Amino acid sequence: FLVTSFGTFLIWRQVKLTRQAVEDTSEATDAMRKANEITQEEQRAWVALTAEPKLMRRKGVDGLYFQIDFVARNIGKTAATHFDIYNEVFFVGQSESGQDVHQRILAQIEEWKLKHWAKPEWILLPGDTEVSPWWDSREAEVINCRTNMGIVAEKVAQPVLVVIVLYKTPSRPNAVQCSWRAWYLHTVDDRGRTISLLPLPTGDLGPD
């Protein structure tokens, strides 16, 4: 009985030590996996994005003309492949909430990501900068917004420029990465005063 009890104790202790060793190994494996993920993130491509306005002026009564340089710089440690730049100007109604505008921007970004087709050789190397000149004219659009009374057409709108860069990284070759920024756009009148809200075409609003 004593010999059997002692043997059982030794077996129980061996099982406990084995279980502890397995748990330690599992924790070490998780720590190693997290360390590898952190290393991959540190080594991946990171693209910083800025915009440098060159010229913004009124076009006619209800439009704007833009000349802007989009500047993208790879501040990461690996190349950004399948690289391309997209942009859009939103006309935001006065009564639209920030959340509404944010959702519109996110929807546009998802649409760009789905349509992204850039070639693998379109590459931005680590430390390199890509300057993409852009010029365009946009007529102010009638913005519809929901109120308690229903749909109301507003008479002014705030232009917002949204720019995004889409690319892939060697560490995650099947995932499309993105960096994006948004800016409110302003122009000045003949007296040098800042104009933020553009009047919308009265013809689109009816007799009122």
Order of alpha helices (4+ residues) and beta strands (2+ residues): alpha-beta-beta-beta-alpha-beta-beta-beta-beta-beta-beta-beta-beta
